């Protein structure tokens, strides 16, 4: 079941993957570079025995794409084995690393995920009279590092699901019927970054709350603590999850991602209309927005590009040359819908600008009369320090070209973005009013919910 979940979450990371299971006494581990379907096989899966386990798919942010950084991380502590899988990026990794090293703990990587794992092995300041108090240790870590992470933490007989107090990275809870060794129906629980990881074989229950620590054992689940945000700070769920990262059938904040992306397209058509014959998308993450644009504008929707699904996502390739090569391998124009047509091409975002220019050239070569680019998100102007690999402002094309120059450089007849206000409106349209509701728009506005990192050492 963990392997099914990893394959369903493969879009979140394609560089490495791993799994750790527990049989109540010891851990069984298998990790490797590449996709889940290539890393796991029948032989190593047979060795991953146990009644609980955690898994991870990774794309690199703060540490290199190397085998040593594959997750989950496993450590041998004085109180037994500990395994951790982490989605996110610590904004104060430098100061936390200094504290851990000063306590005499060695670190073998630059990964903040290993740092989290080792920090959990430290005793909380109030001590532990009656043995290890893991909820207290987790709470202490959350107070030391309020951003950004969703975690699954496994001991030999339990798993903790943890979401940072800002709710910056997603985490949700599901429930499924399973067969135990006596062939009786019993209840199982699953947590994942996205509900798409388990919707086909489990029931979605809810999101893990910001700051919540959930304990999962064979006896069931319970919330053991909810760690608050600093006073006056709102929730800061990453808005880029809606824009790009998540699968369209994933549920965030009680709404399907597809619905939000379609609403972004509608809003984009209101803000930046243009006469054309057909609306299409850069598949697949632009599909819903293109459909919404078509509905709002009454311009027919059609497929413009055929996508080779065996080529990875260009944005999360580790360097520019690989991203550019991927474009040519990944997309082919559909001549019937392109030749002699005025085209509106919807993309979900433009980060470095490596993809859109070559795509426009492909459409021109296939006979398009006009190509108008509409981007279903605002321009990315600021780096993300919380789990998305956008480390420098110089990489972001919106900072080096104004709209006119950018349109000319990529070869478009026109190019416009959705406004920040329009994106927030689309995301919050179906949400119930809540004074705590908030979304991180730092990559768009430079307003970082927890401040910038204490030291940009990567």
GIZI-V668366 format. One record per residue. N is the residue number from 1. SS is DSSP state (a for helix, b for strand, c for the rest). OMEGA is omega in degrees with one decimal (999 if undefined). D_LAST is the distance of its C-alpha to the last C-alpha in whole Angstrom. Layout:
n;ss;omega;d_last
N;SS;OMEGA;D_LAST
N;SS;OMEGA;D_LAST
//
This chain:
n;ss;omega;d_last
1;c;177.7;35
2;a;179.2;32
3;a;176.5;31
4;a;179.5;33
5;a;178.9;31
6;a;179.0;28
7;a;177.9;29
8;a;179.3;30
9;c;-176.6;26
10;a;179.4;25
11;a;-178.0;24
12;a;179.2;21
13;c;-173.8;20
14;c;-175.2;21
15;c;179.3;19
16;b;179.5;20
17;b;-179.8;22
18;b;179.7;24
19;b;174.8;27
20;b;177.3;28
21;b;178.8;32
22;b;174.3;34
23;c;-179.3;38
24;c;-179.5;38
25;c;-177.3;38
26;c;179.0;35
27;b;170.1;32
28;b;-170.7;32
29;b;168.0;29
30;b;-179.8;28
31;b;177.4;24
32;b;178.3;24
33;b;176.1;22
34;c;-177.2;23
35;c;-178.3;25
36;a;-176.7;27
37;a;178.4;31
38;a;-178.2;30
39;a;-176.4;28
40;c;175.5;31
41;c;-174.6;35
42;a;-178.8;38
43;a;-177.7;38
44;a;176.8;34
45;a;178.4;35
46;a;179.7;38
47;a;-179.2;37
48;c;-177.5;34
49;c;178.7;37
50;c;178.8;37
51;c;174.0;38
52;b;179.9;35
53;b;177.3;31
54;b;178.9;28
55;b;-174.5;26
56;b;166.0;22
57;b;-170.2;21
58;b;158.2;18
59;c;-166.0;15
60;c;173.1;12
61;c;-175.2;9
62;c;-179.1;6
63;c;-171.7;8
64;c;176.8;10
65;c;-176.3;14
66;c;-178.8;15
67;a;-177.3;18
68;a;-178.4;17
69;a;176.6;15
70;c;176.6;18
71;c;1.8;19
72;c;172.9;21
73;b;178.7;20
74;b;176.0;24
75;b;174.7;24
76;b;179.3;28
77;b;178.6;28
78;c;-179.5;31
79;c;177.4;32
80;b;-177.6;32
81;b;179.4;29
82;b;176.9;27
83;b;-176.0;25
84;b;168.6;22
85;b;-168.8;21
86;b;168.9;18
87;b;-179.9;18
88;b;-177.7;15
89;c;180.0;12
90;c;179.8;12
91;c;178.4;12
92;c;-177.7;12
93;a;-176.2;10
94;a;-179.3;10
95;a;177.7;14
96;a;177.6;15
97;a;178.9;13
98;a;-179.3;15
99;a;-179.0;18
100;a;179.3;18
101;a;179.1;18
102;a;176.5;21
103;c;176.0;23
104;c;-179.6;23
105;c;178.2;21
106;c;177.7;19
107;c;-176.0;16
108;c;-178.7;16
109;c;172.0;12
110;c;-177.5;9
111;c;175.8;10
112;a;176.7;11
113;a;173.3;14
114;a;178.2;15
115;a;176.8;15
116;a;-177.9;17
117;a;-179.8;19
118;a;179.4;20
119;a;178.8;20
120;a;179.5;23
121;c;-179.9;25
122;c;177.3;25
123;c;173.9;28
124;c;-173.5;28
125;c;-179.1;30
126;c;179.3;33
127;c;-178.3;34
128;c;-175.6;35
129;c;-174.2;39
130;c;-179.8;40
131;c;-174.0;37
132;c;177.2;33
133;c;-173.8;33
134;a;174.8;30
135;a;178.2;31
136;a;177.5;30
137;a;179.1;27
138;a;179.0;26
139;a;178.8;27
140;a;176.7;25
141;a;-178.0;22
142;a;176.4;22
143;a;177.0;23
144;a;-174.1;20
145;c;-175.9;18
146;c;-178.3;20
147;c;-10.6;17
148;c;-177.6;16
149;b;153.5;18
150;b;-173.2;21
151;b;159.8;22
152;b;-173.6;25
153;b;-176.0;26
154;b;166.2;28
155;c;-175.3;31
156;c;-175.0;34
157;c;-178.6;36
158;c;175.5;34
159;b;172.8;31
160;b;173.4;29
161;b;-170.3;28
162;b;175.8;25
163;b;-174.8;24
164;c;-174.0;22
165;c;178.1;24
166;c;-175.8;23
167;c;-173.3;24
168;c;178.5;21
169;c;-174.2;21
170;c;172.6;24
171;c;-177.5;26
172;b;-171.6;30
173;b;176.7;33
174;b;-177.8;36
175;b;-177.8;39
176;b;170.3;41
177;b;179.4;44
178;b;178.7;44
179;b;177.3;46
180;c;-173.2;46
181;c;176.9;48
182;c;-179.2;51
183;c;174.5;51
184;c;175.3;51
185;b;174.8;49
186;b;-176.3;46
187;b;173.9;43
188;b;-179.0;40
189;b;179.5;37
190;b;172.4;33
191;b;-177.8;30
192;b;176.4;28
193;c;-179.7;25
194;c;179.2;28
195;a;178.2;31
196;a;-179.6;32
197;a;-175.1;31
198;c;-174.7;34
199;c;-177.0;37
200;c;-177.7;39
201;c;176.7;40
202;c;179.5;39
203;b;176.6;40
204;b;178.7;37
205;b;-178.1;38
206;b;171.2;35
207;b;167.4;31
208;c;-175.5;30
209;c;172.5;30
210;c;179.4;27
211;c;-174.4;27
212;b;172.1;29
213;b;179.8;29
214;b;176.2;32
215;b;-179.2;33
216;b;176.6;35
217;b;177.1;37
218;c;178.1;41
219;c;-179.6;42
220;b;-178.9;40
221;b;173.4;38
222;b;173.2;37
223;b;-177.8;35
224;b;177.5;35
225;b;169.8;33
226;b;-176.4;31
227;c;-175.5;29
228;c;171.0;29
229;c;171.2;26
230;c;-176.1;26
231;c;177.2;30
232;c;-179.0;30
233;c;177.8;27
234;c;170.4;28
235;c;-176.3;27
236;c;177.6;24
237;b;-176.0;24
238;b;-178.3;21
239;c;178.9;24
240;a;173.3;22
241;a;177.4;23
242;a;-172.9;26
243;a;-166.9;26
244;a;-162.0;24
245;a;-169.2;23
246;c;171.7;26
247;c;-173.0;29
248;c;179.7;32
249;c;176.5;34
250;c;178.6;31
251;b;171.7;33
252;b;173.5;30
253;c;176.9;32
254;c;-179.2;35
255;b;-179.2;35
256;b;-179.4;35
257;a;179.9;32
258;a;-179.1;34
259;a;179.9;36
260;a;-179.7;33
261;a;176.3;32
262;a;178.2;36
263;a;174.5;36
264;a;177.7;34
265;a;177.0;36
266;a;-179.5;39
267;a;178.6;37
268;a;178.2;36
269;a;177.1;39
270;a;-175.9;41
271;a;-173.0;38
272;c;177.6;38
273;c;175.2;41
274;c;177.6;43
275;c;-178.8;46
276;c;-179.2;45
277;c;-174.5;47
278;b;174.7;44
279;b;176.2;41
280;b;-173.8;38
281;b;162.7;35
282;c;-173.9;32
283;c;4.2;32
284;c;-173.9;31
285;c;175.9;29
286;c;-173.2;31
287;a;-175.2;34
288;a;179.4;35
289;a;178.0;34
290;a;178.1;37
291;a;177.4;39
292;a;177.2;39
293;a;179.3;39
294;a;179.7;42
295;a;-176.9;44
296;a;-174.0;44
297;a;-175.4;45
298;c;172.3;47
299;c;-175.0;46
300;c;176.2;46
301;b;176.5;43
302;c;177.2;43
303;c;180.0;40
304;c;-174.9;39
305;b;171.6;37
306;b;-174.4;37
307;b;172.3;34
308;c;-173.6;33
309;c;-178.9;32
310;c;175.3;31
311;c;-174.6;28
312;c;179.9;25
313;c;-174.1;23
314;c;-175.1;22
315;c;-174.0;19
316;c;168.2;17
317;c;-170.3;18
318;c;177.6;14
319;c;-172.6;15
320;a;-176.6;18
321;a;177.0;21
322;a;178.7;21
323;a;-176.8;21
324;a;176.9;24
325;a;-178.7;26
326;a;-177.1;26
327;a;-177.9;28
328;a;179.6;31
329;a;-165.8;31
330;a;-171.2;30
331;b;173.3;33
332;b;-179.8;37
333;b;172.8;39
334;c;-168.6;42
335;a;-178.0;45
336;a;-177.6;47
337;a;-174.1;45
338;a;-171.6;43
339;c;177.1;46
340;c;-178.5;48
341;c;167.2;46
342;b;-168.9;44
343;b;163.5;41
344;b;-179.9;39
345;b;-178.7;35
346;b;172.6;33
347;b;-178.5;30
348;c;-178.0;28
349;c;170.0;25
350;c;-176.2;23
351;c;179.8;20
352;c;179.6;19
353;c;-177.4;23
354;c;-172.3;23
355;c;-167.1;25
356;a;-179.7;28
357;a;177.0;29
358;a;178.2;30
359;a;178.5;32
360;a;177.0;34
361;a;177.8;35
362;a;-179.3;36
363;a;177.4;38
364;a;-179.1;40
365;a;179.7;41
366;c;172.8;42
367;c;178.4;45
368;c;178.8;43
369;c;178.3;45
370;b;175.3;42
371;b;178.9;39
372;b;-178.4;37
373;b;172.9;34
374;b;-174.4;33
375;b;-172.5;30
376;c;173.8;30
377;c;178.3;27
378;c;177.5;26
379;c;175.3;24
380;c;-174.8;20
381;c;-173.0;19
382;c;178.9;16
383;c;174.1;12
384;b;177.5;12
385;c;-171.6;10
386;c;170.6;13
387;c;174.0;13
388;c;-171.6;14
389;c;174.5;11
390;b;-167.5;12
391;c;-177.0;9
392;c;177.8;11
393;a;-178.0;14
394;a;179.2;15
395;a;-171.0;15
396;c;-171.7;17
397;a;178.7;21
398;a;178.9;23
399;a;-177.1;21
400;c;-179.0;22
401;c;169.0;26
402;c;-174.3;28
403;a;-178.2;30
404;a;179.9;33
405;a;-179.2;31
406;a;178.4;29
407;a;179.8;32
408;a;-176.7;33
409;a;-177.1;30
410;a;176.4;30
411;c;-179.2;34
412;c;173.5;35
413;c;171.6;38
414;b;179.9;36
415;b;177.9;33
416;b;178.6;33
417;b;165.5;30
418;c;178.7;31
419;c;175.5;31
420;a;179.5;28
421;a;179.1;32
422;a;177.9;33
423;a;179.8;30
424;a;178.0;30
425;a;179.8;34
426;a;-178.8;34
427;a;-173.1;32
428;a;-175.4;34
429;c;-175.6;37
430;c;-178.4;38
431;c;176.4;37
432;c;178.2;39
433;c;-177.8;39
434;c;-177.9;37
435;c;179.0;35
436;c;-176.1;32
437;c;176.9;31
438;c;179.7;28
439;b;177.2;25
440;b;176.0;22
441;c;-173.9;22
442;a;-178.5;19
443;a;179.8;18
444;a;-170.9;21
445;a;-174.7;22
446;c;179.6;19
447;c;-175.8;21
448;c;-173.7;18
449;c;-180.0;20
450;c;-175.9;18
451;c;179.0;17
452;c;-178.3;13
453;c;-179.4;11
454;c;177.6;12
455;c;179.3;9
456;c;-175.5;6
457;c;176.6;4
458;c;999;0
//
